[in-house]
Amino acid sequence: MQIVIGNVLSAAEVALVREALAGAKFVDGRATAGFAARMVKHNTQADGSDRSLESVRKLIAGRILENEVFRLAARPKALTPLLLSRYEKAMHYGSHVDDALMHGMRTDVSFTLFLSDPASYEGGELVIESAAGEDPVKLDAGSLVAYPSTALHRVNDVTNGERLAAVGWARSYIRDPARREMLFDLDTARRQMFTISGKSAEYDLVSKSLSNLIRMWAED
């Protein structure tokens, strides 16, 4: 399941992150790419050893993990350390699939949190590829797109301006993306039932089924 989540970071938080990145050291992004992806990756990213950015990474990761929609969609057990990426004019990232294992954990859900206002740069769309076609994504600063790590995707050429984003991966308690989507739909319907009718016999049955499906499928 692919999902867009708005306002993961507030405008003030986006400004704080941008200010921190303005003084950060950026290095060749190929350093964190797999051997094949390294051939098509052309961007820079904040130096992972820069301790001055620890508070920024912690802020972003915290806001993502506490976001209710993200929790329902991804069922995250853990996040990898975040990459803070920068694309300037003529930079891009060709079609690739993310590594299945990163930092000693399986990657199930990939996400990009946009940090630049879309009007401030041209191009730079994240394009998620599937059998149904290609879906270009370019979001407001502070918004996030999450999608299965199994998907091919790319970042189009930036033709003008600068594209900043935080990129990361989640290990999910629910490995299978179809099951994650089913649980998301069921949980969403359950919450809407509660809003309309409160705690009812029907709500209890749906809650029971949801809990038992999670119990059946979860990998802890």
N, C-alpha and C positions, 0 to 999 in steps of 0.2 A: 504494500500500500504506500502510495505517495501522498504526503499531506503538507500543506502550507499552514504555518502558525504565525500570526502577527503579534507584534508588541512583546516579544520575548525579553527584549531589553527596552527600557524607557529611553526617551530622547536624551535625558541627562546622562544615562549610562552609556549610550552610544558615543556621546561627546567625550566622556571620560576615557573610553577605550581608544578613540581616535587620537586624543591628546597623548596618551601613553605610547601609541604606535608611531607618532610623529617623531619621537626621540629614540626609537628603537633601532637596533642593528638588524638589517635584513640580509639573508644569505640565499644562495642558490637553492631553489625549491627541489631540485633533483636529488638532493641528499636524502630525502625521505621517501623517494619513489622506488617501486620495484624495478627490476632490471629492464623490463619491457616498457613500463610506463615512463621510465627515465628518458626514453628516446623521444617522447612526445610532450613532456612537461617543460614549460618555459614560464616560470614565474619566480618570485622571491617569497620568502617567509621569515617571520621574526625568528631570530636565533633562539633555539630551544634552551640554551644555557644562560640566557639573559634573565637573571633573578628579579630584575625590576618589573618584569611582566607577570610574575607569579600571581599577584593580587588581581590583575585583569583576567587571567585565565580562570582563576578561582571564581570570580564574579560571574563570568559567562557560563561556566559549567554549572554553578549553583542555580542560576536563573533557568537554564535548560532543564535541569533535573527537577526543579520545583514546579515547572509548568504542567498543569493538569492534563492538557491535551497531549503533550509529548509523552507523559507517563502512560496515558491510555493507549496511545498509538504504538509506542516502542516497547513498553514493559521493560524499562532498562534495569539491568543488574549493575552495570558499571559503564563508565565512559573512558575512552582512551584520552591521553593528554591532547589538548587542543592544538591545532596548527593555526597560526595567524598569518594568512596569506595576503600577498599584494600582487596585483597585475597592473602593469603600466602599458603604455602604448606598444602594440605589436606582440604583447604577451598572450599566451593561450595555454590550454592543456588539452591535448588530443584525446580521442576516444580511448577509454581504459576501464578496467574493472578494479575495484579496490582489493587489496590483499585480504585473504580470508583470516589471517592471524596478524594482529598488531599488538605489540607490547605484551605478548604472552596471553592474549585473549582473542576469542573468535569475534569477528565483526559481523553483526547482523543488520544494523541500521546505520546508514550514512546520513550526515546532515551538514548543511551549510547555513550559517547565520550571516546575513548580509550586514555590512557595517558602513557602506558608502551609499549616499542617496543616489537612486537610479538616474536622476537627471544630471549627475555630476560626471558621468562617464558614458561612453558609447560602446556598444558591443558588450562582451563579457558575460553573456547569458550562460547559465548552467543548463546544459541540454541533457535531459535524461532520455535514454533510448530504450525502446521496447518493441515488441512485435507489432504494436498498434501504431508506431510512428515515433516521432521525436517531439519532446515537450520542452520548449525553452522556458527557463525560469529566471526572472530578474525582479527582486523584491525590494520593498522599502527597507531602509536601514532599521535594524532591530528585529526584522522578521526572519523566519527560519523555514527551510524546506527539509523534510526528512523522507528517505526512500530506502528500499531494500539495498543492501550492499552488494547484492548479486547483479545489479543492473549496470550495463555499460553506460557511461556518461562522459561528458567533455565540457570544457569551458571555451566558449568562442573567443576569437581575437578581440582584445580591447583596442579600439581604433582611436580613442581619445579619452583623456582623463585617467583616473586611478580607481581600481576596484579593490576594496578591502573586505575580507571575510574571515570568519572563524569556521574552521572545518574540523569535524570529529566523527567518531564512530561509537556506537553503543553495542555492548553485549546484551542481548535480550534474554529474559527468562523463557520466552517463547521463541524457539529457533525458527519455526516455519512462518513465512510472511503471510500465507493464506490464513493460518490460524490466528495470527496477530490481528489481521483485518476482521475476522469473524468476532473475536473478543471485543474489538473496538466498537463494532456495530452493536453488539449485544449490550455492552456497557452503556453506550450512548442512549439506546432505547430504554434501558432500565432507569437511567437518570431522568429521562423525559417523562416516563411513567410516574416517577415519584413527584416531579414538579406538578403534574396535572392532577394526580389522584392521591398523593401521599403514600404511606405504607399500607399496601393492600395485599390480599392473598395472591393476586397475580404478580405483584412486585416481588413478593417473597419467592415465588416459584422461579421467576427469571433470575433472581439473585442466587438462588440455590444452583441453578444450571450453570451460571457464569462461574461461580466459585468452584464447582466440580470440574468444569472444563479446564480452568487454570490449574487445578490440582492434578488433573490427568496429563496435561501437556508441559507443565513448567519443568525446567531444568535448573535446580538451585545449586 
